[in-house]
Amino acid sequence: MSKNKKNISDEELDRDIRNLYLDPEKDDHIPLVGDEYFYKIYGKENYEKMKSERVEKLKKEKERLGLT
């Protein structure tokens, strides 16, 4: 596996950070789904772990950017 290849959660984090700065009128293509949808895909424990890791990464990125 290549060192430069991102895992899915990193790609999702990158997308989420970019979406924070999109004009709300331009992000209507992003579907809104509940946690139950992701529980079916990843399993409840895995998704909760991914979600908490994403929150931590987002917090660190906001601190790095001086937004908090």
TAZI-V350978 format. One record per pair of residues at least 24 apart in sequence whose ideal C-beta (glycine too) atoms are under 6 Angstrom apart, sorted by sequence separation. I is the first residue (numbers start at 1). J is the second residue. D is the distance in whole Angstrom. If there is no record, write none. Layout:
# TAZI-V350978
i=(I | I)
j=(J | J)
d=(D | D)
This chain:
# TAZI-V350978
i=(9 | 13 | 13)
j=(50 | 54 | 57)
d=(5 | 6 | 5)
